[in-house]
Every structure is written in structure tokens, then in C-alpha cells.
């Protein structure tokens, strides 16, 4: 059981009221009394926990009241619960502490919606992005070229010299957008795949507008990898038709609804593997009308999948 989970369990135990001996808490959590003292120190930054001396002494939670939920409406708490999911992979102690406070306060509520902890997780310890995150950010501000050892999707490690532009989060993971001087192209680098980094003394000047580039990706692409552009026409059948028509996938999409529940989806979309994955996720509820090149990509991917099926 992790330290964070134990600390919360200890807090909820103390919340039951009265004085609880340190030995009792240690047995409850299966840790040493010294560890209980460490948990108490962590909780002291959020709550007032009184230490009662003597043979009948122990710890007592003084202020079980925390005013967080009084500051927000039910709707605002629901929105926070929803949008907090976008933070779930960020390895940031301040965010973790803030969410812990929110969790405790919301759990105090008697309303049904607050009966669960706001979920968050973090990147595996062996994928420690914080090792390079600060150095990369510094290189971005100073406009220094960096040299990275980068592990590709196929597991091949190559050495790249890049001009770093911006760090951003996509689907819960940190990415660096940079100009790869090795490939002479704008590329995305997932921070968990950067195995080594050197900040060089070489300064760079660039007229590349990273914000415009990312805005274009957001408005006209399915995902961030948009090496190809497709003029797409799909017939989507129920029940998937409802799911597709309820969302804006790209800004230029046009949806025509038919009386039998089908829709015609038309759009110019930039992308690559993510477009193929998106269409495959619709299973048998989609018919690709155009373009032919996309049909061939889907056919090739399906044939590969069928070959790997063991029936």
C-alpha cells in the first residue's frame, strides 16, 4: 500500500473521533510507529492533529471540518471531478496535495455524487519525466539547442539534436514539440521516451509559431500526429452514428442525418495512425466511402490483425 493511500486511510480513521493511539494506527495500517509519525507530519500541513501525551494518549483530529465544499456549488464540484481527469498523469506534488484536500472535503459530503475519490495517477517511477522536464523547460526559455537520446515506438534509440519550442500535455502525457535538426522537421517527443539529454551552448533563432501550429492541430487534426491529409466521407450507422454526431472532431466537419438513423460524415482531416484507429473503433458500424487510400490502409491493418488472431 502506498504512502499517500496510507496517509488518507489514517486521516479517515482519525475522523471517526476521539484519541487513537499511535500503536493502534500502526497495526491498522501495517507499518511502524515511526512511519505513523511521518504520516502525521504530512497531514499537519492540511489539518490540525493534536498529540495527546501519556499512556492513554495518541492522536486526535481537531478540525475535521474543511471548508472546500462550502466554497463551491454541487455543479462546480462535479465539473472539478470531471476536469481533474486531465491532470491524472501529471507527476506534481502540489497538484497531488490539492486533489487530496478536494478528495477529503468531498468525501465529507452526504450527497451521492461525492462518495468517490477524484481519481488521479502518476507516471511509473521508472519513467521519471521530472529528470529532464526542468532542464528542457530551461532550454526552451534560453533558446538553447539540446541533444537527446530518444526511444522510438519500435524500441530503437537514436541521438537527436533539436530546437525545443514547447512542452504540452496530450492524453495525459507530456510531449515536447521541437525542430529535429537530424530529420530537419517539426517533431513531437514523448518525455517518457527521452533517455538522456544534454543542453548545449548553441543558441537558436526561429520564426516557427508553435501556438499557431498546435492550434491547427487542434482544429483540423484527429490527434497531434498529422503527417497526412484525408478528404473523408463516411456512412456511420446506429448506434455509433449518435456518438459521432454528438462531437466536433474537426472544425470543418459536415454531418448529414438520415431518417433511418445513419449519418454522412464529411471532413478534411489531418492525421495518420490515429485516423485509422478512430475508424476501426466504430467496428462494423461504419462504411468508408472516400478516400481510396484510407480504405487500403484500413484493409492492410485489418489483414495484419486477422493474421495475429489465434482461433
C-alpha positions as CSV (number, residue, x, y, z in Angstrom):
1,X,0.0,0.0,0.0
2,X,1.4,3.4,-0.9
3,X,2.3,6.2,1.5
4,X,-0.4,8.5,0.0
5,X,-3.1,5.9,0.4
6,X,-2.0,5.1,4.0
7,X,-2.0,8.8,4.9
8,X,-5.6,9.1,3.7
9,X,-6.6,6.0,5.5
10,X,-5.1,7.3,8.7
11,X,-7.0,10.6,8.2
12,X,-10.3,8.8,7.8
13,X,-9.5,6.7,10.9
14,X,-8.9,9.8,12.9
15,X,-12.0,11.4,11.5
16,X,-14.1,8.8,13.4
17,X,-13.3,10.9,16.5
18,X,-11.6,10.5,19.9
19,X,-8.0,9.8,20.6
20,X,-6.3,7.0,18.7
21,X,-3.0,5.5,19.9
22,X,-0.1,5.6,17.6
23,X,0.4,1.8,18.1
24,X,-3.2,1.2,17.1
25,X,-2.8,3.2,13.9
26,X,0.5,1.3,13.1
27,X,-1.3,-2.0,13.5
28,X,-4.3,-0.8,11.4
29,X,-2.0,0.2,8.5
30,X,0.6,-2.5,8.9
31,X,3.5,0.0,9.3
32,X,5.9,1.1,12.1
33,X,5.0,3.8,14.7
34,X,7.8,5.9,13.2
35,X,6.0,5.7,9.8
36,X,2.8,6.8,11.5
37,X,4.7,9.9,12.8
38,X,5.7,10.7,9.3
39,X,2.1,10.4,8.0
40,X,1.1,12.7,10.8
41,X,3.7,15.3,9.7
42,X,2.3,15.2,6.2
43,X,-1.3,15.7,7.5
44,X,-0.2,18.6,9.7
45,X,0.2,20.7,6.6
46,X,-3.6,20.3,5.9
47,X,-5.2,19.6,9.2
48,X,-4.8,20.2,12.9
49,X,-3.9,16.9,14.7
50,X,-3.3,17.2,18.4
51,X,-0.8,14.9,20.1
52,X,-2.1,13.7,23.5
53,X,0.7,12.7,25.9
54,X,0.5,9.9,28.5
55,X,-0.4,6.2,28.5
56,X,-3.9,7.0,27.2
57,X,-2.6,9.5,24.7
58,X,-2.3,9.4,20.9
59,X,-3.5,11.5,18.0
60,X,-6.8,13.4,17.8
61,X,-8.1,15.2,14.7
62,X,-9.2,18.6,15.9
63,X,-10.5,20.3,12.7
64,X,-12.4,17.6,10.8
65,X,-14.1,20.5,9.1
66,X,-12.5,21.6,5.8
67,X,-14.4,24.5,4.0
68,X,-13.6,23.4,0.4
69,X,-17.1,22.2,-0.4
70,X,-18.7,25.3,1.1
71,X,-16.9,27.4,-1.4
72,X,-18.2,25.5,-4.4
73,X,-21.6,24.6,-5.7
74,X,-22.6,21.0,-6.4
75,X,-22.2,21.7,-10.1
76,X,-18.8,23.2,-9.7
77,X,-17.6,20.1,-7.7
78,X,-19.0,17.9,-10.5
79,X,-17.1,19.9,-13.1
80,X,-13.9,19.7,-11.0
81,X,-14.3,15.9,-10.7
82,X,-14.7,15.7,-14.5
83,X,-11.8,18.0,-15.5
84,X,-9.4,16.7,-12.8
85,X,-9.1,13.6,-15.0
86,X,-7.0,15.6,-17.4
87,X,-4.5,16.0,-14.5
88,X,-4.3,12.3,-13.7
89,X,-0.9,11.6,-15.2
90,X,0.9,14.8,-14.0
91,X,3.7,14.0,-11.6
92,X,3.3,17.1,-9.5
93,X,3.3,17.0,-5.7
94,X,1.4,20.3,-5.4
95,X,-1.4,19.1,-7.6
96,X,-1.5,15.8,-5.7
97,X,-1.8,17.7,-2.4
98,X,-4.6,19.9,-3.8
99,X,-6.5,16.9,-5.1
100,X,-6.1,15.2,-1.7
101,X,-7.7,18.1,0.0
102,X,-10.5,18.1,-2.5
103,X,-11.0,14.4,-2.0
104,X,-11.2,14.6,1.7
105,X,-13.7,17.5,1.6
106,X,-15.9,15.9,-1.0
107,X,-16.0,12.6,0.9
108,X,-17.3,14.6,3.9
109,X,-20.4,15.4,1.9
110,X,-23.5,13.2,2.3
111,X,-24.6,13.6,-1.3
112,X,-24.3,10.5,-3.5
113,X,-22.1,12.1,-6.1
114,X,-19.3,12.7,-3.6
115,X,-19.0,9.1,-2.5
116,X,-15.8,8.5,-4.5
117,X,-12.3,10.0,-4.5
118,X,-11.4,12.1,-7.5
119,X,-9.1,9.8,-9.5
120,X,-5.5,10.6,-10.4
121,X,-2.4,8.6,-11.0
122,X,1.1,9.2,-12.0
123,X,3.7,8.1,-14.5
124,X,5.5,5.0,-13.4
125,X,8.6,5.7,-11.3
126,X,10.9,4.2,-13.9
127,X,9.5,6.7,-16.4
128,X,10.7,9.8,-14.4
129,X,9.9,12.8,-16.7
130,X,10.9,15.2,-13.9
131,X,14.6,14.2,-14.6
132,X,14.6,16.2,-17.8
133,X,11.4,18.3,-17.6
134,X,13.1,21.2,-15.8
135,X,16.2,21.2,-18.0
136,X,14.1,21.1,-21.2
137,X,12.0,24.0,-19.9
138,X,15.1,26.0,-19.1
139,X,16.4,25.3,-22.7
140,X,13.2,26.5,-24.1
141,X,13.4,29.8,-22.2
142,X,17.1,30.2,-23.0
143,X,16.7,29.1,-26.7
144,X,19.4,26.5,-26.4
145,X,19.7,23.5,-28.7
146,X,19.6,20.2,-26.9
147,X,20.8,16.7,-27.7
148,X,18.5,13.9,-26.7
149,X,18.7,10.1,-26.8
150,X,15.2,9.1,-27.9
151,X,13.5,5.7,-27.9
152,X,11.0,5.3,-30.8
153,X,7.8,3.3,-30.8
154,X,9.8,0.4,-32.2
155,X,12.2,0.5,-29.3
156,X,15.1,1.9,-31.3
157,X,17.2,4.6,-29.5
158,X,18.6,7.4,-31.7
159,X,20.5,10.5,-30.9
160,X,18.8,13.7,-32.0
161,X,19.8,17.4,-31.9
162,X,16.7,19.5,-31.5
163,X,15.5,23.1,-31.0
164,X,12.9,22.9,-28.2
165,X,9.8,25.1,-28.6
166,X,7.2,24.0,-26.0
167,X,6.1,21.4,-23.5
168,X,2.4,20.3,-23.5
169,X,0.1,17.6,-22.3
170,X,-1.7,15.3,-24.7
171,X,-3.9,12.4,-23.5
172,X,-2.3,12.7,-20.0
173,X,1.3,12.6,-21.1
174,X,4.0,15.2,-21.5
175,X,5.3,16.0,-25.0
176,X,8.0,18.3,-26.4
177,X,7.4,19.9,-29.7
178,X,10.7,20.8,-31.3
179,X,12.5,21.1,-34.6
180,X,14.6,18.0,-35.1
181,X,17.8,19.1,-36.8
182,X,18.7,15.5,-37.5
183,X,15.5,15.0,-39.6
184,X,15.0,18.7,-40.5
185,X,11.4,18.6,-39.5
186,X,9.0,19.6,-36.7
187,X,8.5,16.6,-34.4
188,X,6.8,15.5,-31.1
189,X,8.9,13.8,-28.5
190,X,7.2,12.0,-25.6
191,X,9.1,12.8,-22.4
192,X,9.0,9.3,-21.0
193,X,11.0,8.2,-24.1
194,X,13.8,10.6,-23.6
195,X,16.6,8.5,-22.1
196,X,19.3,11.2,-21.9
197,X,19.6,14.9,-22.5
198,X,22.4,17.4,-22.9
199,X,21.8,21.2,-23.0
200,X,24.3,22.6,-25.5
201,X,25.7,26.2,-25.6
202,X,24.3,26.7,-29.1
203,X,21.6,29.3,-29.3
204,X,18.9,29.2,-31.9
205,X,16.6,31.7,-33.6
206,X,13.4,30.5,-35.1
207,X,10.3,32.2,-36.7
208,X,8.3,29.0,-36.1
209,X,5.0,29.8,-34.4
210,X,4.4,26.9,-32.1
211,X,1.0,28.2,-30.9
212,X,-0.4,28.5,-34.4
213,X,0.9,25.0,-35.2
214,X,-0.8,23.4,-32.2
215,X,-4.0,25.4,-32.9
216,X,-4.1,24.0,-36.4
217,X,-3.6,20.5,-35.0
218,X,-6.5,21.0,-32.5
219,X,-8.9,22.4,-35.1
220,X,-8.1,20.3,-38.2
221,X,-6.5,17.1,-36.9
222,X,-7.5,13.9,-35.1
223,X,-4.7,13.9,-32.6
224,X,-1.3,15.5,-32.9
225,X,0.3,13.3,-35.5
226,X,-0.8,14.7,-38.8
227,X,1.6,13.7,-41.5
228,X,-1.2,13.1,-44.0
229,X,-4.4,14.8,-45.0
230,X,-7.6,13.0,-46.0
231,X,-10.8,14.2,-47.6
232,X,-13.0,11.8,-45.6
233,X,-16.6,10.6,-46.4
234,X,-18.1,8.0,-44.0
235,X,-21.5,6.5,-43.6
236,X,-21.9,5.8,-39.9
237,X,-24.7,3.5,-38.7
238,X,-26.6,3.5,-35.3
239,X,-25.7,3.3,-32.5
240,X,-22.3,4.7,-33.4
241,X,-23.9,7.4,-35.5
242,X,-25.1,9.1,-32.3
243,X,-21.7,9.1,-30.8
244,X,-20.0,10.6,-33.9
245,X,-22.7,13.2,-34.4
246,X,-22.5,14.4,-30.8
247,X,-18.9,15.6,-31.0
248,X,-16.8,18.1,-33.0
249,X,-13.9,16.0,-34.3
250,X,-12.5,18.8,-36.6
251,X,-13.8,22.3,-37.2
252,X,-14.6,21.7,-40.8
253,X,-16.8,18.6,-40.4
254,X,-20.2,18.4,-42.1
255,X,-22.8,15.9,-40.8
256,X,-25.9,14.9,-42.7
257,X,-28.5,13.0,-40.8
258,X,-30.8,10.4,-42.4
259,X,-34.3,9.4,-41.2
260,X,-33.1,5.8,-40.6
261,X,-30.5,7.0,-38.1
262,X,-27.5,6.9,-40.4
263,X,-25.2,9.9,-40.9
264,X,-22.9,11.0,-43.6
265,X,-19.7,12.4,-42.1
266,X,-17.6,14.6,-44.3
267,X,-14.4,16.3,-43.3
268,X,-10.8,17.2,-44.3
269,X,-8.8,15.6,-41.5
270,X,-5.1,15.6,-40.9
271,X,-3.7,12.6,-39.1
272,X,-2.1,9.2,-39.5
273,X,-2.5,6.1,-37.4
274,X,-5.0,7.9,-35.1
275,X,-7.5,8.2,-38.0
276,X,-7.2,4.5,-38.8
277,X,-7.7,3.7,-35.1
278,X,-10.7,6.0,-34.9
279,X,-12.4,4.4,-37.8
280,X,-11.6,0.9,-36.5
281,X,-13.1,1.8,-33.2
282,X,-16.5,2.1,-34.9
283,X,-16.3,-1.6,-35.8
284,X,-19.0,-2.7,-38.2
285,X,-21.0,0.5,-37.8
286,X,-19.0,2.4,-40.4
287,X,-18.6,2.4,-44.2
288,X,-15.7,4.3,-45.7
289,X,-16.8,5.9,-49.0
290,X,-13.6,8.1,-49.6
291,X,-10.7,8.2,-50.0
292,X,-9.5,5.0,-51.6
293,X,-6.0,5.4,-49.9
294,X,-7.7,5.2,-46.5
295,X,-9.7,2.2,-47.5
296,X,-6.4,0.5,-48.4
297,X,-4.7,1.4,-45.1
298,X,-7.7,0.0,-43.2
299,X,-7.7,-3.2,-45.2
300,X,-4.0,-3.6,-44.6
301,X,-4.3,-3.1,-40.9
302,X,-7.3,-5.5,-40.7
303,X,-5.4,-8.2,-42.6
304,X,-2.5,-7.8,-40.1
305,X,-4.9,-8.2,-37.2
306,X,-6.6,-11.2,-38.7
307,X,-3.2,-13.0,-39.2
308,X,-2.4,-12.5,-35.5
309,X,-5.7,-13.9,-34.3
310,X,-5.4,-17.3,-32.7
311,X,-8.8,-19.0,-33.1
